[in-house]
């Protein structure tokens, strides 16, 4: 089997890395083609994933994004023609386009579905297979395959990930002191247009409140004020999930990291006007398991009250989150194993997708 992995974001490295390693260990041929965005290339290096580079993340204007998509379409198609994959795995439109053009099975994953806007519209309609959590309440017809639970179980399922408690010492957290992780995002992704999270003053006030109780670590996509810069997370990006697992509380405006904290059994509070995830995977984590409490700027008072509740009894909050996470894992799939079975099913089909099916739907 020959599988091409299209990587454009750090989260994609985590999502696919165990499947990549599993395939390599079994003797299959893999090719990772990656865009340089944030810590993507650092993660690939840390996890020992050889890769080919397709350029940097572009500017944020609509025109620049369109130009970048065309550039990546060309670059990916060139690599795919050389590699001749049986399957292209992607969470990005360019991977779908390239896979179609070279006659490979294209598998497109989405957790937000139509809420992702143009990103979904340019990728999903041309994919042979669309995968998503079963928590996404949308139906894309016979080519839609659903795994049980959140995508984070591709890399944080206990069969794939073991937390290292030694990370507290690496961070310099004194014994017995609570550890708090804050995550502040730039809100510059395609689906983040007009999204509002915690503003600068709110972030500062939140951190001050947490510092009064324990050790604070901040992961931020943006520059931090001078007084917060010493708190910036400085370990390798591959260690962040160990930090989340060791934390007593996660707070921030990132949906993905809030979900990761929840899966790892760490209480999580999120405040953001981007409610797409709340209608999907974050909503299910909150309603069904009591993990990841979500708020918007209009419900900021609720966020502050929830923070007070958690801080009032941190051990109880952590124990409750760990028990809820254990229930979630029992109910859900090891997403890497689920994907591995899907690949076998596709390549075992007697028919190949073929280039002439580019503009057709389900093969």
N, C-alpha and C positions, 0 to 999 in steps of 0.2 A: 504494500500500500504506500502511496506517495501523497503526503498531506502538506499543504501550504497554509501557514498561519499568518494572517494579516493583522499586524499590531500597530495601533495608532495612539494608544493612551496607556499610561501605567497600569490602569485597572485591567487592561486586556492581557498584560503579562501574567498577572496573578490568575486570571480566569483560565488561561490556556496552558500554563506551565506544567502542571502535573500530567495533563493529557499528552503534551509534547514529550515529556520524559518517559512516560509509559510506552509510547509508540517507539521511541528510540531504543528503549530497553528490549522491546520485542523484535527489533531488527527492521522496522519500517523506515522509509526515507521521509525526512521532514525538511522543510524550508521555512524559516521565520523571516518575514520582510517587515521592517519596522520604520516608523516615523520618529524623529527626534522631538519629543514633547515632554517637558518637565523632566522626570527621572526615568523615563521609559528605557533608555539605553543603559542607564546605571543598573536598573533591575535585571535586564537581560544578562548583563555581565555578571552580576552577583549570583544569579541562578544558573550560570553556565549554559546559556542558550545562545549558540552561534546565530548570527543574524546578518541580513543584508539591509543596508540603509537606503531609505527613499526620500530623504530630505527633512527639512525642519517644519514644524507647525507654522502656518502662515499668519498673516495679520487677521484681524477679526471682522473686517468689513465683508459684506455679502459678495462683492466682486472678488476680493482676495480669497475667500473660501471657495468660490466657484473655480477660480484659477488653480487653487491647490488640488481640488478634486480631479480636474482634468490632468494635471501633472502626475498625480498618484495613479490615475487610471492607466496612463501610458507606462509609468515605471513598473507597476504591478503586472501589467500584461506582458511586458518584456521578460520579467523574471519567471512568470508562469509559463511562457512559451519555452524557456530554457529548461525549466524543471519538469514540466509535463505532469502536474498533479492529478491524482484521481479525485481529490476533494480539496476545496478551499474553505477554510473556517475563518469567519470574519464577523465583526460587529460594526462594519463600516461599508458604505456604498461601493467604494472603489474595489474592495475584495470581491463583491458580487459581480461587478462589471467584468473584472479580469477573469474570474472563474468561468463566466458564461462565454466569454470570447474564446477561451482555449478549450472548451468542451469538458470542463470538470464539474463535478457536483459542487454546488454552492450552498453553504449552510450559514445562514445569517441569524445571529442571536440579538434579541432586544428585550430589555426589561421594562421599558416605558411604552413600547408600542407606538400607537399613533400620536401620543402626547409628545414624542420626540420631534414631531414636525417634519421638516424637509429632510432631515437625516434619515428618518424611517421611509419617507416617500420615495427617496432615490435608491434605497437599498432593497427593502422587503419585496416589492412587486416583482422583481426579477430573480429572486432567490428560488432555488429548487426546494429548499427546506427552510422554514422559519422556526426557530426555537425560542422558547420563553419560559419563565416560571409559570406554573399552573395558576399562580396567584394573579396573573395579568388577565383581567376580565375582558378579553377580546378574542375573536375567532377569525382566523385567516384561512379557513377551509382545510382541505385534505392534506396540504403540505405543512400544516402547523403541528409541531410536536412540542409537548409540554413536559418539563421535568418538575418534580414536586419540590416546592420550596424556593428559597432565594438563590440567586446566582453565586452568592458568596460561599455556598457549600461546594463549589468547584475547587476551592482552595483552603477553606477553613473547616471542612468536615474533619472530625477527629481521626478519620482514617488517613487524612492527608497532612494534618497540621498538629504539632505538639508544642504548646507554649513553653517558652523558656523563662522561668521565674527569675533567672539571673539578670534579666534586663533592668530590673529595678536598681541593682548596684551599678550597672553601666550608666544609668541616668543620674546617679548620685542621690537617690531617694533614701533618706534615713529609715532605719528599721521602725516599723510601726506607724510611719507617717502616710496618710492617704496620698494617692497619686491621681491627678486629674489631667485629662487630655482634652485640649481644645482644637478644633479644626475650623479654619476660616477659608472659604473659597472665593475665587475671583468672580464667579458668575459670568464667565465670558464664553461658555460653550454655546453651540447653536440653540439648544433648547432652553438656555438660561436667559434669553432676551427679556429685559424688564424685570428680572428676578431681584428681590430684595431680601437680604439676610440680616445679620447683625451689623450695625454701622460701627464706626471707629469708637465712638463714645461708649456704646453699649458693650463692645468687646472689652474695653478697658475696665469698665465697671464690673463686668462678669469676672474677669481675671482677678481683680482686686478682692472680690468676694471669695473666690476659690483659694487665693494665696493665704487668706486668713485662716484656712483650715488645713492646708497641705501643700504638696509639691505640684506645680503646674508645668506642663509641657505643651507648647503650641505648634501645631502644623499649619502653615499658612502659605497660600499661593501668592500672596501679596506682601509688599514691604510692611513691616510692623513699626509702630511708633518706637522711638528710642527706648522708652521705659519697658517695652515688652520684648524687644529684640533678644535680651539675654535668655528668655524663656523658649526661644525657638528650638524645635526638635532638630538634633544634630547627629543622631546615629544614622547608619545606612538605611536607605528606604526599604530594604528587605527586612528590617527589624520592626517596622511599625506595627505589625499585627501582634507581635510579642508584647509590645508596649500596651496596646489596646486590651489584651487579655489580662495584663497585670494591673490595669487601672481600676480605680474604684468608681469612676464616673467619666463618661464622655459627654461633652457639650459642643455645639457648633451648628453650622448651617449646611453641612455636607450630608446628603442623603446616603451616599455609598458608605462613608466611614461610620455613620450612625448604624447602618445595617450590619457592618462588620463587627462593631462593638456588641450589638445585640446577639449575634450568632455566637460570639465568644463569651457570652454571659456577663457582660459589663453594662450597667444601667446607662441609657443613652437618652439625651434630650436634644432635640433638633428644632431650630427656628428658621423658617424660610418661607417666602411667598411662593416658591416653586412647589406646587402640590401634586404634580404628576405622580411621583413615587408614593405619595400618601394615598392616592387612589389605587395603587397597586401593591408592591411588595412591602413598603413601610406600613401601610394601612393594615395589612394582614398581620404583620409582626406585632403591631400595637393591639389590634382587636382580639386576635386569637391567642396571643401569648403574653401580652403585657410588656413586650419589649419595644424600645424606641418610642418614646412619647413625642409627638409632633405638634408644633405650634407655628402660627404665622405671626407677622408683625401686629396684626389686629388682636391677637390673643397673647400678647407679650405678658400680660398679668398672669396668665395661666402658666407660662414658662417659668416665671419667677417663683410662683407658688410651688410648682413641681420641683424646682431646684431646692427650695427650702425643705420640702418633704424628704428628699434624698439625703441632703446634708444632715438632717436631724438624726438619721440612723443609717450610716453608710454600710455597716456590716449586714444589716437586714436587707437593704436594697441590693447589695451584691449577691447575697444568698438567693434572693428571690429571682434575680436575673439569671443566675446559673441554673436554677431549677427549671425556669421557663425555657432556656436555651437547650437543655437536655431533652425536654419534651419536643421542641421543634426538630431537633436532629433525629429523634426517633420517628417522627411523622414524615420526614422528607428524604430525598435522594442524595446519595453521593453523586454529585453532578458530573464529576470526571468519569466515573464508571458508567453513568448513563450515556454520556457522549461517546465513550469507547464502543458501547454496544450499537449506537446509531451508525458509527462509521462502518462497522462490519456489515450492517444491514444494507447500507448504500452500495458498497463495493461488491456485494454479493449479487446485486441485481444483474440480470443478463443484459439489459440494455444500458448503454452509456448515454449521458445527456446530449452530447453533440452540439456543435456550434450553431447549427441551423435552428435550434430550439431557443435561441437567445430571446426572442420576443414572445415566447409562449409561456404559459403558466406552469402548472405542475407537470413534470415529465412522466 
